[in-house]
């Protein structure tokens, strides 16, 4: 069965992309010892979520689609972890970080649902 999916039409990709943009902004605002390394890791994890969703859509089969959604889920879990560290290290940014965490959890739920019910082949 051939898969036809357009990442721009997937709400989960739109939210993950918005999260990535906000994570980049957050990473730029971090300060103190180790902030650059934390910011880089946070950015990589966030970008990886949306990138893996897009790559899943570029695959030809449902099996490959689901595999790349698993990669996206792994990156989203990494992002949740990085945000937890950032929240403790940068209390002034708690509000922004909490918002990113909430959206990342939403992305995780949406990825699960999308994996269970991939786009049709029509």
KAJO-V404658 format. One record per helix or strand. SS is the DSSP state (helix for helix, strand for strand). FROM is the first residue (numbers start at 1). LEN is the number of residues. If there is no record, write none. Layout:
ss=SS from=FROM len=LEN
ss=SS from=FROM len=LEN
This chain:
ss=strand from=2 len=1
ss=helix from=7 len=3
ss=helix from=11 len=19
ss=helix from=35 len=24
ss=strand from=61 len=1
ss=helix from=62 len=28
ss=helix from=91 len=26
